[in-house]
Amino acid sequence: MRKAYNKGEDSRVSYLDWAPQWAHKVKAHDMYATGGWHDGRKKDNFTFGDSMRNKWNNPMHPRSPFIYFEGVMRPVGVDSNTGDVIYAYRDWHEGFDRNKVKQK
């Protein structure tokens, strides 16, 4: 994305451009600890893809592209078909401080 940006091209990415095809076929509790037995049962239909999508669509989440890449992946809109946030590459801002970004 940085190479495209440096060429003057507007590079944007949505969740479906990035997410692996298998992510919504695998249960989250098969990939990581979802809590105790009871929490695992409540989230039985929750997939690993659901977890990734939740982080993608919340720019203030510590694992969102915005925070994870320290502000170079900025939210620029919402995909009208899926409702997912669209990110675009922008130059790094030297004043970006992930610790000062308000967490939701």
C-alpha positions, 0 to 999 in steps of 0.5 A, spaced: 500 500 500 505 504 501 508 503 494 501 505 491 501 511 495 508 513 493 506 513 486 500 517 487 495 512 487 489 511 492 490 505 495 484 502 500 482 496 503 476 493 506 475 487 510 473 482 505 480 484 501 484 482 507 480 476 511 482 469 509 477 465 506 477 460 512 476 465 517 468 464 518 469 457 517 473 456 524 470 457 531 473 462 535 474 457 541 478 452 536 483 458 535 484 461 542 481 461 549 474 464 549 474 464 557 471 458 561 466 452 559 460 457 560 463 462 556 465 458 550 458 455 550 455 462 549 460 463 543 459 457 540 457 460 533 462 465 534 467 464 529 474 467 528 472 471 522 467 474 527 472 476 532 477 479 526 471 483 523 469 486 530 476 488 531 477 491 524 470 495 524 472 498 531 478 503 529 479 504 536 481 497 538 488 496 540 488 490 534 485 494 529 489 496 523 489 504 525 492 502 532 496 496 530 499 500 524 500 506 528 495 511 524 498 509 517 492 505 516 486 510 517 479 509 516 476 513 510 469 510 510 464 504 510 463 499 505 456 500 503 455 493 501 458 490 507 458 495 512 465 494 514 470 500 515 475 501 509 482 503 510 487 507 506 494 508 507 496 515 509 503 518 511 506 516 518 504 522 523 510 523 527 505 525 533 501 519 533 501 516 540 497 509 541 497 510 548 493 517 547 488 514 542 481 514 546 479 506 547 472 504 546 
